[in-house]
Amino acid sequence: MIRQLLAELPDARVFFAGIDDVAPLYTAPATAGVSAATRHQSAAQEARQAVDLDRDLLEPPTEAEQVGEVLVLARTPADLRRIATLHKLLPQAERVVVAVLDTPAAHPAPVPTPTPAHRWRSLTDLRVYQPRNRVWVVDARFSAATPAGRTVTATARAFAGHRLDVIAAPAAAIAGVGAADWRPGDPNATPAEVTGPVPERVGAPGSDVVLRTLGHPSMEGASPVPDAAPADDEAENVEWAGDETPIERPTLRAVSWEHLGRPGMADSPLADPDVLGEPSMVPPVDERLVNPQGFVTTPSRGMACLAERDGRWSVVLDGKVVTSFAESGGVTDADVARLRQIRGVEVDWRHAHSGPLAAVRVLTGLAAAGVPLRAQAVPRWAGALGTEIIELVEHCPDLSDDLRREEHSIRLRRAALRTHGVAARWEQLGAPAPAPPLTSVLLATRRTDMVSFALDQVARQRGAELEVILALHGVPKGHPDVARAIEAFQGPLTVFEADRQDVFGEVLNHAAARASGSFLLKMDDDDWYGPDFLSDLLLAHSYSGAQVVGTVPEFVYLTSIDVTVHRRQVTEQITSFVAGGTILVERSAFQAVGGFRPLRRSVDTQFQEALQAAGGQIYRTHGLGYILRRGPAANHTWQEPIGTFLQRNRQQWRGFRPNALMALDGSPLP
């Protein structure tokens, strides 16, 4: 595919990332089957102008450069997001072609959204096509030279669900080889020369913080490494010309096993496992694309091994390589897609990838995607994984049990995303932590005997800021059971009484009008919620980009027959429906669709249909933090007969049987 694109665009400036076989990119294209007009090549063109955005030392241009055509090649959508971070380095052109060569099948067509509109007025033609399986090409033509990076960032945004490309951290400048790994998909980042200074922005400094990569970072108390002989693009102790004090991190080459094994490196701080043992030494996981989406609860393939093949870690199953990871250790969405049907991965620590930090990076990416990992004693040099991930992989449960396997996956993904995600990493580097969002829990009830139970479920939530809006639907606030429950609740609580004749949708809207959170969460008064239910929804919102996040009743307790069922459900995907008692919605999206319809029933279904009709998305995360209580159908607004819940079951038990993540004592009673 690369050769075909090069033949079609023989005069284009080429930029690429994530591609290992680079030889065709630096030579003239083959001329067989190409017209004579296209075939002529000058001596200067024999060495094609191609830029490796992963390995070349790049410097921002002093003035805008214009070329006729630009060809951007990325192996995967995740690689394209690194190019988007460096988009300001690309020239202006009248034609820009962006090709992604290995796209997971789950990705829809990456149709760019031309925003802001006034910057796309010169667009005359836009084509999005798939020349072969897993390959997507975006071909944009303009009537005048236009920044090529504009097409790149719009395409990267399309692959990430058209959400705003925002990293909740200070405006960052990046410098050095591979520095884009630290701000994946951030078009607001400012590329700078490795010696500085940071280019100024209009009326403001170029950045609030600078991160640069060097062959040997300056560390407190460290002295230069003798006889290190770094490459020119990885010089040691490079002076910085700006007023800022850069955060310095080693390049891939500086912490490769080959480099660390050189004579004299024993005295280097990079050879100290305690120095490399901090998570902040490892580039973050790009959670927008490397995340649990697509997790398979009942995989069709067995256990695989993470072992060295040709100097890199590869996932090997039955002697065959399923996927091999980049030299940098960066895990892509295409890698993860190939592993979804594998039950788990056993880590072989011998000859671990290209270097210690790259090896850790592989594992953090797999953990963030929810790939079940198992390992013997984790070596000291892998301490940057963090204590929680180390504990989990060393004490892995029986992965042959589907439920235990999913519990392990959820614990791994929580730890990895919260320790190694982009925002978390920049907080570790010193960026101020953003204020956590406030979630307003909308809790409507007609039953005095369930108020205490419902508020207890809210009180169990941890790792999230919340308030409760309690709507007493025809229930007096002064009822003894209600009064005791309200007095016992320790968190922020707003209580109001709604007339019993008010329809359910109106009551919920009245509750939302009293809420002050940036998220609204609808909870039911009789269902069980695990302690991480809300924090898991917020985590899923952060990586999915959907306006609504929820789950489905995967676990149901049937009170009339005292049976718990585990139903077959597909989770971790964009969907059309989630259970009403689990709807977490952005407040702005809720207001945009006008809230709930004033209906007595079907308010959840109608709300979700309205959101999708308006262009919003719904994401269904795992169902292990929620148990639906089902009594007689007449007692519920969702009036399905009990037989519905006995169909398509994976497992069922006599009595109340919560899974381990619910952290319940087993009692089904309020």
ABEGO torsion letter per residue (X at the ends): XAAAAAAABAABBBBBBGBABAAAAABBBBABGBBAAAABBBAAAABBBBBBAAABBBBBBABBBBBABBBBBBABAAAAAAAAAAAAABBBBABBBBBBABBBAABBBBBBBBOBAAAAAABABBBBBBABBGBBBBBBBBABBBBAAAAAAAAAAAAAGGBBBBBBBBBBBBBEBGAAAABBGBAABBBBBAAOBBBBBBGBBABABBBBBBABBBBBGBBBBBGAGBBAAABBGBBBABABBBBBBBBAAAABAAAAABBGAAABAAABAAAAABAAABBBBBAAABBABGBBABBABBBBBBBBBGGBBBBBBGGBBABBBBAAGBBBAAAAAAAAABABBBBBABGBEABAAAAAAAAAAAAAAGBBBBBBBBBAAAAAAEAAAAAAAABBBBAABAAAAAAAAAAAAAAAAAAABAAAAAAAAGBBBBBBBBBBBBBBBABAAAAAAAAAAAAABBGBBBBBBBBBBGBBAABAAAAAAAAABABBBBBBBBBAABBAAAAAAAAAAABABABBBBBBAABBBBAAAAAAAAAAAAAAGBABBBBBBABBBBAAAGBBBBBBBBBGBBBABBBAAABBBBAAAAAAAGEBBBBABGAAAAAAAAAAAAGBBBBBBBAAABBBBBBBAAABABBBBAAAAABGBABBBBEBBBBAAAGBAGBABX
